[in-house]
Amino acid sequence: MTDTKPLPVPRAGSALGDSVRFVGRFLSSPTSVGAVLPSSRYLAYMMVRDLRLQRGDLVVEYGPGTGPMTQALAKLDLVHRGIDYLGIELDPEFHATLSHRFPDLAFHLGSVADVVKILDERGHRQARAIISGLPFASLPTSIQAAVVRGTYRVLADDGEFRTFQYVHAYPLPAARRFRRLMAKRFHGYVRSVPVLRNVPPAYVLSYTK
Ligand SMILES: C[S@@+](CC[C@H](N)C(=O)[O-])C[C@H]1O[C@@H](n2cnc3c(N)ncnc32)[C@H](O)[C@@H]1O
């Protein structure tokens, strides 16, 4: 993966409005929101570029927030290509915003820690791609472990899991613990160059089985 110029991915909504809403949610739930601002469209583009998706596949998004990555995924024309999408969001306000903004996509209000049950109850098969905006480093260890376990179970053998970590936080113990947990189950790992046009700059991490 390289940090090339992004395609003209439209913004998910009013950038200022989303930022204000995001700061408000951060102040009320700092550890689960885990970031002060939504991801930039440049980071969102890097999270979805070159995903190998085909008709009948399922793509799952963890913690879509105000939807910057959802918007980048929507630009891949999922619905018309016959690709299923499911976003799982814990925060009811974000969930309501997403459902209003992307009426063609499905959003589940709940925790990714229950991803196996959620997919099962909705009759979904395994996911070809999982795009995660979860703030792993600030989540409780038990939730981290449940998400890693569940992700391994619901990801297809030839599927790909992508997440991001902020460059400044990458060496911190909580971020390293998450990568250690992932390394126990996932054998393929690629880290992108830093995406500088994001506040703060971030790496995209890609995992395969
Ligand atoms: C750092 S924000 C990222 C939002 C968006 N993906 C972006 O990049 O701007 C983390 C998001 O994960 C959600 N979240 C946190 N814990 C979660 C959980 N256990 N299950 C589902 N969503 C969760 C938060 O509510 C928030 O929307």
PDBQT file of the ligand as one rigid body, heavy atoms in Angstrom, charges set to zero:
ROOT
HETATM    1  C1  LIG A 301     -12.332   6.571  16.347  1.00  0.00    +0.000 C 
HETATM    2  S1  LIG A 301     -14.094   6.590  16.016  1.00  0.00    +0.000 S 
HETATM    3  C2  LIG A 301     -14.007   6.281  14.265  1.00  0.00    +0.000 C 
HETATM    4  C3  LIG A 301     -15.235   6.695  13.533  1.00  0.00    +0.000 C 
HETATM    5  C4  LIG A 301     -15.106   6.600  12.004  1.00  0.00    +0.000 C 
HETATM    6  N1  LIG A 301     -14.877   5.235  11.585  1.00  0.00    +0.000 N 
HETATM    7  C5  LIG A 301     -13.975   7.465  11.527  1.00  0.00    +0.000 C 
HETATM    8  O1  LIG A 301     -12.955   6.905  11.105  1.00  0.00    +0.000 OA
HETATM    9  O2  LIG A 301     -14.109   8.699  11.589  1.00  0.00    +0.000 OA
HETATM   10  C6  LIG A 301     -14.584   5.048  16.743  1.00  0.00    +0.000 C 
HETATM   11  C7  LIG A 301     -16.018   4.624  16.461  1.00  0.00    +0.000 C 
HETATM   12  O3  LIG A 301     -16.192   3.301  16.998  1.00  0.00    +0.000 OA
HETATM   13  C8  LIG A 301     -17.426   3.228  17.713  1.00  0.00    +0.000 C 
HETATM   14  N2  LIG A 301     -17.288   2.121  18.696  1.00  0.00    +0.000 N 
HETATM   15  C9  LIG A 301     -16.510   2.083  19.800  1.00  0.00    +0.000 A 
HETATM   16  N3  LIG A 301     -16.609   0.896  20.408  1.00  0.00    +0.000 NA
HETATM   17  C10 LIG A 301     -17.459   0.148  19.660  1.00  0.00    +0.000 A 
HETATM   18  C11 LIG A 301     -17.960  -1.188  19.765  1.00  0.00    +0.000 A 
HETATM   19  N4  LIG A 301     -17.591  -1.995  20.775  1.00  0.00    +0.000 N 
HETATM   20  N5  LIG A 301     -18.819  -1.623  18.823  1.00  0.00    +0.000 NA
HETATM   21  C12 LIG A 301     -19.200  -0.816  17.783  1.00  0.00    +0.000 A 
HETATM   22  N6  LIG A 301     -18.751   0.461  17.635  1.00  0.00    +0.000 NA
HETATM   23  C13 LIG A 301     -17.901   0.933  18.556  1.00  0.00    +0.000 A 
HETATM   24  C14 LIG A 301     -17.557   4.617  18.311  1.00  0.00    +0.000 C 
HETATM   25  O4  LIG A 301     -18.889   4.890  18.721  1.00  0.00    +0.000 OA
HETATM   26  C15 LIG A 301     -17.085   5.482  17.140  1.00  0.00    +0.000 C 
HETATM   27  O5  LIG A 301     -18.112   5.704  16.224  1.00  0.00    +0.000 OA
ENDROOT
TORSDOF 0
